[in-house]
Amino acid sequence: MIAWGMFWLIMKAYDVEIDQIVGPPWIMENSGPNVYQIDATMSPRTTKAQYQLMLQQLLQERFGLRIHREKRNFPGYELVIAEGGPKLKESTPDPNAVELDGAHLPKRDAAGLVPLPKGPQLLTSLGWGVITVQVQQKPLSDFVRDMGRMINQSMGEDPNDFLSPKARVVDRTGLSGTYDFNLRFSCELCQFAATNGNVAPPPPPLPADSPGGGPSIFVALQKQLGLKLVKAKDVPVDMIVVDRVEKAPTAN
């Protein structure tokens, strides 16, 4: 059983980052009396969307949570097509395929990649100073959603730090299909591999002058994918504004 601060519960329920939540200061506490244990069971077939809806309903019913959504602008980056055009392989989605089970990953191949089953997949793995991102039958929007954390890690953030505000990225490529691609870039603090007991360690770090490599995500994006990150003053971000929430839940 895990104890959660209110901000963690809201993050999980609405699939947002910590800096997308605005509310009373106490909801940001992760220790003391304002931490909660939730004991629940659900079907193994429960989808992420169903889980989020159940958690939203629990927060509304037991804590009286009331929120509204709004957009606010933050400095960040625009993802655009680099000179020479994109280097992405467009794919055809398979509606009958299932997402990869991260708890039972197959072993990596000689190139350090995990063989992906059919269907839409997005797998990010860390280790030996390298971040490897494998994308299959996914829109760029799914990749862009995770890119802010990748930028932070490539620029020196600890991969275990999930509470710091992440860089904001908006997709300006105009690419609307689904794609298959791999991206590898350096991460100085990624000196471990999340192996789950059955995945071989990834290969050594990419040298800065290797073909398609690069010391940062900025260089790797251009060389490997034909995309480019450009600084932007105003990146619109969806915010969850907490209008009302009680510290003490109602009784079972």
C-alpha angles and dihedrals in degrees: 000000000000127000115223134193115227092254090058091051091050091046091053095043097050100027095237137132123254093256090056090067123087119184147105114330095245093067089069092062116111099185139041126037096335095070120100139202117212119195112192140147128212140173117276085234091062110128125219090251092052092048091051092049091051091050091048090052091048092052091047095047101038102031100027090237114184121178141167130202129233139161124244130180124242131176112258142114140304118219108221137167112272125227108285095036135262123316097207128131111224114223138197115239119237108216092195096055125098134223120264115269102234092198092062106041120170119236120278122254125236091278091057094252126133112233103242123215119233118286138045111334137166116182125176118188131181132207149119093017094307136104114205120196119191117191125184128176092344132132117242088247090072091050093046090051090064097036097090092065090045090054092051092049093047088053093052109278117146107256088223092060105096096156101065116097110266127223113269121234131185123194112239097160096101089220107142104172132089118263146198117217146133126222127191125183138158126271114181096203096044094099097144140059126229094224102165085212097286108058121093116235115268121255122274120282119291114255112242092243097046117125108268091000128100141168095261143027089255093062094037093054092056097043099041105030107019091239131124138205115222123187114250130192097210123035113170113233128190109237132198109216114196109219096175138001133156123227093216118055121224116260122274 
